Amino acid sequence: MGKLNVKTIQSLVKGDNKKHSDGGGLYLWVRNPYKTTWRFRYSIGNKRREMTLGCYPELSLAAARTQAQAMRDKLVEDEDPIVTRKQKKRITIRSVDDLFDDWYRNDLLNHLKHPEIPFRIYTKEIKPDLGGYRLNSVAPSQIRDILSAIRYSGRPSISNDALLILKRLFNHGIKLGVVNTNPALAFSAKDAGGVERARDRALSIDELKFVFDVFRQHQISFSRENYLACCLFLSLGIRKSELLGAKWNEFDLENKLWSLPADRTKTSVGIDIPLTYQVMEMLDELRLRARDSQYLFPARRSSKYPHVSPDTVNRAIAKLFGKEP
């Protein structure tokens, strides 16, 4: 019988960077609310090794235990699970979906701070058209069609992101020896969303007044939490993910200071943000609305995020103005 259970895990994934053992070499690694993985640790030939089994919640507790038992069975037969997995890669990686799954589990999860971003772009923009294709059957014209479709939908930056993901994905396949060429290699930013430049467009005072008037006119469809979030974005000058993922223990309300930790900033540098009296009033209201949650903006329904999803405010605003988020 393992040490973990479903209810315990749902609580643990809301916590900070920590490893939680289930026993028998299996443990859950909670790196942040966006990144939780199942890992298996073992020893063979006087060497200690460990491997990623999958990402939670995609890989459930029961499925992780089943995989861990299969690994232990291999060890009884003096088989190294990591070596066995590598030997099977050439056989099991046949489609674009297979290749992305390998890249995600063995590279992105271990090296990116936010692996959910390329995962989301692949799942939404690339997988529907390419996911089931055999690796060496993907043509450059299919890459062009995907990039064009995203660009013509009015999302040039996403088109550029998709191109970068496709290039790196097929490079990963070349490195593993499961694909011969990279069909995205010849494309550049001009074939996708164009060269991106720093934004110099800012909303005027009149535009801001108009936007917030629209917010107030639609209080039923645009929630009070969304309204307060938008007010805080402007008041504090922070990124969306930094605010929506904020915890109450980051705030020193007595001294009117928010200490944003380094592991939640884009630059990985902690920031101390002074709080004005207007911001303090908004935080007092959020405290009442959050009840006993550790987050300023707790999840409003069952979700993989313990707090409001990064896309929630975007979608709410887009709905008000009739735009695709």
C-alpha positions in Angstrom: 0.0 0.0 0.0 1.5 3.3 -1.1 1.8 6.4 1.2 -0.1 8.7 -1.1 -3.8 8.9 -2.0 -5.8 11.0 -4.5 -7.0 13.5 -1.9 -3.5 14.0 -0.4 -2.1 14.6 -3.9 -4.7 17.2 -4.7 -3.5 19.1 -1.7 0.2 18.5 -2.3 0.2 19.9 -5.9 -0.8 23.3 -4.5 2.4 23.5 -2.5 5.9 24.6 -3.1 8.9 22.7 -4.7 9.1 19.4 -2.9 9.3 15.6 -3.5 6.7 13.3 -1.9 7.5 9.6 -1.7 4.8 6.9 -2.3 7.3 4.1 -1.5 9.1 1.5 -3.6 11.1 4.2 -5.4 8.1 6.1 -6.7 7.7 9.7 -5.8 5.7 12.8 -6.8 7.8 15.9 -7.6 5.9 19.1 -7.1 8.1 21.8 -8.7 5.4 24.4 -8.9 1.6 24.5 -9.5 2.1 24.1 -13.2 4.7 21.3 -13.2 4.2 18.1 -11.2 5.8 14.8 -12.3 6.0 11.2 -11.3 9.6 10.0 -10.9 11.0 6.5 -10.2 14.3 6.2 -8.3 16.3 2.9 -8.2 19.8 1.4 -7.9 21.5 -1.0 -10.3 25.1 -2.0 -10.5 25.9 0.2 -7.5 24.6 3.2 -9.4 21.7 5.3 -8.3 19.4 6.3 -11.2 16.0 7.9 -11.7 13.6 8.5 -14.5 10.4 10.4 -15.3 7.3 8.3 -15.7 4.9 11.0 -16.6 3.2 14.3 -15.7 0.4 14.6 -13.1 -2.6 14.7 -13.5 -2.2 13.2 -17.0 -0.7 10.1 -15.4 -2.8 9.1 -12.4 -1.7 7.7 -9.1 -2.9 4.2 -10.1 -1.2 4.4 -13.5 2.1 5.7 -11.9 2.1 2.8 -9.4 1.5 0.3 -12.3 4.5 1.7 -14.2 6.7 1.7 -11.1 5.9 -1.9 -10.5 6.8 -2.7 -14.1 10.1 -1.0 -13.5 10.7 -3.0 -10.3 10.0 -6.2 -12.2 12.6 -5.3 -14.7 15.2 -4.8 -12.0 14.5 -8.2 -10.6 15.6 -9.6 -14.0 18.7 -7.3 -13.9 17.3 -5.0 -16.6 18.0 -1.3 -16.4 14.6 0.4 -17.1 16.3 3.5 -18.6 18.4 1.4 -21.0 15.3 -0.6 -21.9 13.4 2.6 -22.6 16.1 3.9 -24.9 16.3 0.6 -26.8 12.6 0.8 -27.5 12.5 4.4 -28.7 13.2 3.6 -32.3 10.3 1.2 -32.3 7.8 3.2 -30.3 8.4 6.7 -31.8 6.5 6.4 -35.1 4.2 9.4 -35.2 4.6 13.1 -34.6 2.5 12.7 -31.4 5.0 10.0 -30.2 7.9 12.3 -30.9 6.4 15.2 -29.0 5.5 12.9 -26.1 9.2 11.8 -25.8 10.5 15.4 -26.2 8.0 16.7 -23.6 8.8 14.0 -21.0 12.6 13.8 -21.4 13.5 17.4 -22.4 10.8 20.1 -21.8 9.7 18.9 -18.3 13.3 18.8 -17.1 14.6 22.1 -18.7 11.8 24.6 -19.0 10.3 26.7 -16.2 6.9 26.6 -17.9 6.7 23.5 -20.1 2.9 23.9 -20.2 3.3 26.7 -22.8 4.8 24.6 -25.7 2.4 21.7 -24.6 -0.6 24.0 -25.1 0.6 25.4 -28.4 1.4 21.9 -29.8 -2.0 20.5 -28.5 -4.1 23.3 -30.0 -2.2 24.4 -33.1 -0.1 21.5 -34.4 -1.5 18.2 -33.1 -4.9 18.4 -35.0 -3.1 18.5 -38.4 0.1 16.6 -37.8 -0.2 14.5 -34.7 -1.1 11.2 -36.4 1.3 11.5 -39.3 4.3 9.2 -39.6 7.5 11.2 -39.0 9.1 10.9 -42.4 5.9 11.6 -44.2 5.5 15.2 -43.0 6.0 17.6 -45.8 7.2 21.2 -45.6 4.0 22.3 -47.3 2.1 21.0 -44.2 4.3 23.2 -42.0 3.6 26.2 -44.1 -0.2 25.5 -44.0 -0.1 25.4 -40.1 1.9 28.6 -39.8 -0.4 30.4 -42.3 -3.6 29.3 -40.6 -2.4 30.7 -37.3 -1.1 33.9 -38.8 -4.4 34.6 -40.7 -6.3 34.0 -37.5 -4.6 37.2 -36.2 -2.0 35.6 -33.9 1.4 36.3 -35.5 3.3 35.7 -32.2 1.7 32.3 -31.8 2.7 31.4 -35.4 6.3 32.2 -34.5 6.1 30.1 -31.4 4.6 27.2 -33.4 7.5 27.4 -35.9 10.1 27.3 -33.1 8.4 24.3 -31.5 8.3 22.5 -34.8 11.9 23.1 -35.5 13.0 21.9 -32.1 10.7 19.0 -32.2 12.0 17.6 -35.5 15.6 18.3 -34.4 14.9 16.1 -31.4 13.8 13.4 -33.8 17.0 13.7 -35.8 19.0 13.5 -32.6 17.2 10.3 -31.7 17.7 8.9 -35.2 13.9 8.4 -35.8 13.6 11.1 -38.5 15.8 11.9 -41.5 15.1 15.5 -42.1 13.6 18.5 -40.5 10.6 19.7 -42.6 10.4 23.0 -40.7 14.1 23.9 -41.1 13.8 26.1 -44.2 11.1 28.4 -42.7 11.9 31.6 -40.9 9.9 34.2 -39.0 8.8 35.9 -42.2 7.0 32.7 -43.2 5.3 32.6 -39.8 4.2 35.7 -37.9 7.0 38.1 -39.1 9.8 39.6 -37.1 8.5 40.6 -33.7 9.4 44.0 -32.3 9.1 45.4 -28.9 5.6 46.8 -28.2 5.4 50.6 -28.1 1.6 50.8 -28.1 0.0 51.8 -24.9 -3.7 52.5 -24.1 -4.5 56.1 -23.6 -6.3 57.4 -20.5 -9.5 57.7 -22.5 -9.2 54.2 -23.8 -8.6 52.9 -20.3 -11.7 54.7 -19.1 -13.7 53.2 -21.9 -12.5 49.6 -21.2 -13.3 49.9 -17.5 -16.7 51.4 -18.2 -17.4 48.3 -20.3 -16.3 46.1 -17.5 -18.6 47.8 -15.0 -21.5 47.6 -17.5 -21.2 43.8 -17.6 -20.8 42.9 -14.0 -22.8 39.6 -14.4 -20.6 38.2 -17.2 -17.4 39.9 -16.1 -16.9 38.9 -12.5 -15.7 41.1 -9.7 -12.5 39.0 -9.4 -11.7 39.7 -13.1 -12.3 43.4 -12.6 -10.0 43.5 -9.5 -7.3 41.6 -11.4 -7.4 44.1 -14.2 -7.1 47.0 -11.7 -4.1 45.3 -10.0 -2.4 44.7 -13.4 -2.4 48.4 -14.0 -1.6 49.4 -10.4 1.3 47.1 -9.9 2.7 46.7 -13.4 3.2 43.0 -13.1 2.7 40.0 -15.4 -0.6 38.1 -15.5 0.8 34.9 -14.3 2.7 36.6 -11.4 -0.6 38.1 -10.1 -2.9 35.1 -10.7 -0.5 32.7 -9.0 0.2 35.0 -6.0 -0.1 33.5 -2.5 -1.1 35.4 0.6 2.1 34.4 2.4 4.0 36.6 -0.2 2.4 39.7 1.2 3.4 41.7 4.3 0.1 43.7 4.6 1.2 45.4 7.8 4.2 47.0 6.0 2.3 47.3 2.7 4.8 45.1 0.7 4.6 42.3 -1.8 7.7 40.1 -2.0 7.4 38.4 -5.4 9.6 35.3 -5.2 12.3 34.6 -7.8 10.8 31.3 -8.9 7.7 33.0 -10.1 9.2 35.8 -12.1 10.2 35.7 -15.8 13.8 36.9 -15.0 14.1 34.6 -11.9 14.9 37.6 -9.8 12.8 38.4 -6.7 11.0 41.7 -6.6 9.7 43.8 -3.6 6.6 45.8 -4.7 5.3 48.6 -2.4 1.5 48.6 -2.1 -0.6 51.8 -2.3 -3.7 52.4 -0.2 -5.9 51.7 -3.2 -4.2 48.4 -3.8 -4.6 47.6 0.0 -8.3 48.2 -0.3 -8.5 45.7 -3.3 -6.5 43.1 -1.4 -8.8 43.4 1.6 -11.8 42.6 -0.7 -9.9 39.7 -2.3 -9.1 38.3 1.1 -12.8 38.1 1.9 -13.6 36.5 -1.5 -10.7 34.0 -1.2 -11.9 32.8 2.2 -9.4 30.2 3.5 -7.5 29.8 0.2 -3.8 30.4 0.1 -4.2 32.1 -3.2 -5.5 35.6 -4.0 -7.4 34.2 -6.9 -8.3 30.6 -6.1 -9.7 28.3 -8.8 -13.4 28.8 -9.2 -14.1 25.3 -10.4 -12.2 22.0 -10.7 -9.0 22.6 -12.6 -5.4 21.5 -13.0 -4.5 24.9 -11.5 -5.1 25.6 -7.8 -5.7 29.2 -8.8 -7.5 31.0 -11.6 -6.2 29.8 -15.0 -3.8 32.1 -16.8 -6.3 32.2 -19.7 -9.4 33.1 -17.7 -9.1 36.9 -17.7 -8.1 36.9 -21.4 -11.2 34.9 -22.4 -13.5 37.1 -20.3 -12.1 40.3 -21.9 -12.2 38.8 -25.4 -15.9 37.7 -24.9 -16.9 41.3 -23.9 -15.2 42.8 -27.0 -16.1 40.0 -29.5 -12.5 38.9 -30.1 -10.9 35.5 -30.2 -8.6 35.1 -27.1 
